Amino acid sequence: MARRTELKGIANSFNSSFVSRNNDYNGYWSVGLLKLYAIERGLTSVRFTFLPHNSDGSFILIKDITQPYSRLFIHLLEKQQIPAAWVKEVSIMIDFAMQDKADRSVITPSSGQLFKSLCQIVDDQRRLYSSAVYGQCLPHSAARELRSTRVDSYKQYW
């Protein structure tokens, strides 16, 4: 029998998949593309909501990333036999302007600026399940990056 506490594990899995280097968009890492998107628009963070799907659809990158991840989230719920009615909101916010020095201790040396991805799931009883993933990235640059030739990782399952 499913339990709502399993939503914590789903938040961890969903968030980790979202910031993974395997989350490609047209062969480039989605987080780097999102950083460039944020810089071009003067934003310090980008927030997505997955249920119901109502993220900013004016930029194709946002739409193309959120739609398959909405399906992935439903798949994760089904896999754990959790009724979709238990979930009222699912969001991921990527903060590219982290200032918290304590959070830097979880990052290993590499190129790029620090970011934090926070996934939050709110259930039908208004409980919050969250997951934080830290990483480093640079804004997308086709001149600097190698393009993957594999199928976008999130699209191959759907």
Secondary structure, 3 states (H helix, E strand, C coil): CCCCCHHHHHHHHHHHHHHCCCCEECCEEHHHHHHHHHHHCCCCEEEEEEECCCCCCCCHHHHHHHHHHHHHHHHHHHHCCCCHHHEEEEEEEEECCCCCCHHHHHCCCCCCEEEEEEEEEEECCCCEEEEEEEEEECCCCCCCCCCCCCCCCCCCCC
